[in-house]
Amino acid sequence: MISSTSQTDTVHVIGGGLAGSEAAWQVANAGIRVILHEMRPLRMTEAHRTEGLAELVCSNSFRSDDAANNAVGLLHAEMRRLGSLIMRAADANQVPAGGALAVDRDGFSAAVTKALHDHPLIEIDRGEIAGLPPAEWGNVIVATGPLTSAPLADAIRELTDENALAFFDAIAPIVHKDSIDMSVAWFQSRYDKVGPGGTGADYINCPMTKDQYDAFVAALLAGDKVDFKEWETNTPYFDGCLPVEVMAERGHETLRHGPMKPVGLTNPHNPTVKPYAIVQLRQDNKLGTLYNMVGFQTKLNYGAQQRVFRTIPGLENAEFARLGGLHRNTFLNSPKLLDGQLRLKAQPRLRFAGQMTGCEGYVESASIGLIAGLYAAANARAQSLEPPPATTALGALLGHITGGHIETIEAGTRSFQPMNINFGLFPPLASLPTKKADGTRLRGNEKSVAKKQALSARALADLDRWIADRLRVAAAA
């Protein structure tokens, strides 16, 4: 039940996913009252299973946590500096995953839900916003994600006179660990890399010979797929989350150069024979009883999944805690529809965040929720907020969403597609590093590594200055 407190002093956040949860947290921590609207469990979606806030519906991985060499790891570090609830909950619920930050999905959601429920300035309203928010709500963040309910999506589409773009996103199966044959499979991270909370042996690896791989690809291609509705038939996939059978359709060897690549791994059961392909499974819960099949998002129907995936050596008797699935994502043509502060140009009281803006990935969605929350809080205080520097991961991603990467594909048309954070979105360095710390010249791959490290160091230094400037402005207000 929504209280009667003046709506002009309140920020309304619609959607309790990662972006909405992060946005609500940032607004409340700035001293502004928040009402967080979440329609679950009164109305569920095609992908959600629980009523928990920030439920992870696909992978349990936040990807690399390496802030010095990886753009998403850098984004982790920036969010931690800005007091991110999502990163705090992820760090508290991490499970071993090599060089990645993966989480116990139930523990993670529970931690986010409790923090928001316990915050004195946050009220959680369990109900659907069926259409545009009431006109008296003057400061709104829409973070309803790729599974926005039809009434709200239709209202936004009518308001913008813009057809929403859409793509399919797929979910990987989860296997009970004790059903995996460890006389065939083994624990190892690629190149024995040790990540946060890990040991260097964090993935379960299932090896394949060439004949087994050939038969597996053939079975994938022949397996029965879910049927698409008429309105879904022309929806493209996002390349960062392709179904495994779609990858197989792109070429017989595609999987061997993607999620099934056999590099950096040695089979201790038969160390002299190099596997032709390898299927990896990553720990999915803190107890270590569940493992998800890495890169095995799928649109195979349930019967085909069980039949085909049990041909994988070590998974012949696999018991599935969850089979894979498929859902449709929608997102805005953000560079055209949103301003630099993520406000809808047609109605600036509405600010958008998360995957709906055209970012892709858990961390990216949460980070856009974070900046949307900071903007909304500043707006509530009648203050201005300078955008984060374009040299930071947060600023680079915001720049992509709000207009930095519009590409002309043919005369009179422009294309905007979802994007994970990557160093290609960052402004170039003024000069590229040429020497190591000891004065010797960089060679080969060392140049690429040094460039990434220089971009990361610049980003964190610039972010620290931006945070310091924000604190000075707040103190003077």
Phi, psi and omega in degrees: 000127182278131180284173187264011178304144183310127182290339180289341180259010187235140171260129177260126176248122181256114181114123183254033173279201182295316182292314180295321178296316179295318179299313180300318180297315181295318180296312182296321179290345174272002177090016183251138180290142182230138165245118181260116183261123178226124185282337177287145004269003181299324175222119182268170177248178179292337187248333183284148179245339187233179174260005183292144175288149180056039176292134178270117185259351180241239179291163172257015184257134171266011176068199190301141176252017182274098185287341183273333189234357186224136185294322180287326174297322175297318178297322174306309184298319180296318180294322176299320179297334182262016174071037183295128173292319181300316179289324178299315180292323178295315180298324182283345185233029183286150174236157182301135180203044179061233180274005183259163171256104177247156188229156166288111191296323180289317179296321179298309180299319180297322180293317179295315181300315181295317181298317180289320179297324184276347183288127184294341182259005182246128173247130180258119180252116180270093180187153182276137169267097188267082184120188180296146177300153178307146185298333182284349174280106188268351184218095189236137171247120178262111183230049186277353170074191184288349182248038178305135181296150186302316181299319179289317179300318179295321179294320178294318180297319179292321180293323185267346185053042184224128177290127178292140172279161181207155174209164179269142174235140188239154185248136181274149178291156176240133187244141172291126185302320186288357176262002179269133181279101183278001170281347177252315182272169178207161177270129173186140169267152179302130182058021178059032184289132179264123179249189181299122180074005186256178183237353188093000177223062193255349180249145169270129185245130179245115186273152176229142168279173178298316180297319179294319178297314180302317180292323180295313179298318179298320180292322176301313183292329183271346185295148179290133181255162175292147179277139177268145171289160183304320183286352181262349193295334181257014180281125181280159173274155169272128187298336180283352182216048182289139170301146186298325181286334175290321174299319180297325179294338183277357178152144186301326184264001185303315182295326180291342176253007179238240185293343182255021181294138186266019187275152173072017185224142178230127181282110183291341178284338181205068190294343182273349181249122180278124178301146178283328177205157182221133172262129179253145173237139184243140180305135186247343178222162187295329179291342181075021180267344182237140178227135177260150183277110189293124178077012185254037169302145188207153171244015170297147175287169190298318180298316180294322179301311183296320181292312185286315185288339176278001170275352179286128179306129183096342180247017183302328181245026184300136172252127187262123174285331176206133174270164182290165180205184185214136173219161183265131176259144174236148178209158183279157167278072193302318181301331180273325190263335185249151174269185185293346177254019176070018178272144177289121183300326182286339180202086190297348176291344179261121177245141184249152181210160174082200186300334181297340180275349180103019167265160184230130178116150180304307186293319179299316180299314180297323181293324177288328171298321179299309183290326176298321177296318178296319178295316181295321178294318177298319178298319179296332179266006182057038178245160175261154178226120176291142179294153175299147182305142179296343179281351178268162177297318180296316179292323179294318180292318177299320178297321177299315184293321187263013170135000184286340186226064172262124183246130175283123181256339172195167186305125175084000179233152178225154185234136174230126184234154177302151185215131165285157173295137177202158185294344176293344178274352185272146171300145182294157175292150178298325175209142182279142176295141181238344184229153175281175180299331181274003176093350178282156186285144175286143180225148173054233183292342179300329180294318179295318179297316180296323179296313179298318180294324178291320177297319180292316180298318177298317182299312183292324177295316180293323178294319179300321178293321179296318178297317179297319178297319178299317180295322178294318179296319181294322180293328182279342184286000000 
